[in-house]
Amino acid sequence: MFQVYTQEGNKELTKSIIGQFKDYDEAMDCAEKSIEGKPNLKYIVEETNGCFNSYGDLVAEVIAESD
């Protein structure tokens, strides 16, 4: 499962989810479209495999991030 987020620069508190996708290409298309024409935003794509850490949080790995 791939999750797409947008974020203002490096401000962690501005991270908001855009969508969840099963297909990597769909996730990347959504990510690129979500920041199109918005120079202050960047996208983050995370992949989850269904595992949880000891605190009950879903473990996700960042696989793509815009500059």
Secondary structure, 3 states (H helix, E strand, C coil): CEEEEEEECCCHHHCEEEEEECCHHHHHHHHHHHHCCCCCEEEEEEEEEEEECCCCCEEEEEEEECC
